[in-house]
Amino acid sequence: MIYCVEDDDDIRELMLYTLRTTGYEAQGFADGESFWEVVSQKPADLILLDIMLPGEDGIHLLARLRSDSRTMEIPVIMATAKGTEFDKVKGLDMGADDYLVKPFGMMEMISRIKAVLRRTRDKARPNLVTFGDLTLEPQRYSLYHQGERVLLTLKEFDLLSLLMLHPDRVFTRQELLDKVWGTQFFGETRTVDVHIGTLRTKLGACGDYIKTIRGVGYRMEEPHD
């Protein structure tokens, strides 16, 4: 099931018609309130979410989706009529999987949906990862330090997960930017450094697990006694 949240009736109906004739089940919503009533009870396989909506806009809805355990793993493609870098970057940084800039073609929409579904379905995550004094639960987006939960933002969690799942592998800053923020992200590699800094602070003594490889990037290394 694909949920389409779009306040323009004509665009929404065209999107739903295209989805259904392509073989997808689809349901449309004209505003965030009606959408949330349904998605919180019956999660979808993917959500097409317009940024400009009456009442609660798409950015706020995305934040609610990513903070709720029932919906946090549903892939989301944002749609924006603005086409500004701010909207794209903000949406991706908050956990959107892709974006479409209006006006977009229906075949482009279907292509993006297929790519996102393929990518998210292929992303097999283990149930539990232990690394030194850290325990990661990828399916629940949870991190614990000696049994105490450590609160992370979505990007901090994705960044730490990537490093923990590939111990001793050196990632360049650009690799981390591409894998965590996506290839469509146009920010600077400095973004990675800032997130690594906040991660180290939140991890306390375990922040030393994240090693800086000067001039290259970072790797996760468990200390040896």
Rosetta blueprint (number, residue, H / E / L):
1 M L
2 I E
3 Y E
4 C E
5 V E
6 E L
7 D L
8 D L
9 D H
10 D H
11 I H
12 R H
13 E H
14 L H
15 M H
16 L H
17 Y H
18 T H
19 L H
20 R H
21 T H
22 T L
23 G L
24 Y L
25 E L
26 A E
27 Q E
28 G E
29 F E
30 A L
31 D L
32 G H
33 E H
34 S H
35 F H
36 W H
37 E H
38 V H
39 V H
40 S L
41 Q L
42 K L
43 P L
44 A L
45 D L
46 L E
47 I E
48 L E
49 L E
50 D E
51 I L
52 M L
53 L L
54 P L
55 G L
56 E L
57 D L
58 G H
59 I H
60 H H
61 L H
62 L H
63 A H
64 R H
65 L H
66 R H
67 S H
68 D L
69 S L
70 R L
71 T L
72 M L
73 E L
74 I L
75 P L
76 V E
77 I E
78 M E
79 A E
80 T E
81 A L
82 K L
83 G L
84 T L
85 E H
86 F H
87 D H
88 K H
89 V H
90 K H
91 G H
92 L H
93 D H
94 M L
95 G L
96 A L
97 D L
98 D E
99 Y E
100 L E
101 V E
102 K L
103 P L
104 F L
105 G L
106 M H
107 M H
108 E H
109 M H
110 I H
111 S H
112 R H
113 I H
114 K H
115 A H
116 V H
117 L H
118 R H
119 R H
120 T H
121 R H
122 D L
123 K L
124 A L
125 R L
126 P L
127 N L
128 L L
129 V E
130 T E
131 F E
132 G L
133 D L
134 L E
135 T E
136 L E
137 E E
138 P H
139 Q H
140 R H
141 Y L
142 S E
143 L E
144 Y E
145 H E
146 Q L
147 G L
148 E E
149 R E
150 V E
151 L L
152 L L
153 T L
154 L H
155 K H
156 E H
157 F H
158 D H
159 L H
160 L H
161 S H
162 L H
163 L H
164 M H
165 L H
166 H L
167 P L
168 D L
169 R L
170 V L
171 F E
172 T E
173 R H
174 Q H
175 E H
176 L H
177 L H
178 D H
179 K H
180 V H
181 W H
182 G L
183 T L
184 Q L
185 F L
186 F L
187 G L
188 E L
189 T L
190 R H
191 T H
192 V H
193 D H
194 V H
195 H H
196 I H
197 G H
198 T H
199 L H
200 R H
201 T H
202 K H
203 L H
204 G H
205 A H
206 C H
207 G H
208 D H
209 Y H
210 I E
211 K E
212 T E
213 I E
214 R L
215 G L
216 V L
217 G E
218 Y E
219 R E
220 M E
221 E L
222 E L
223 P L
224 H L
225 D L
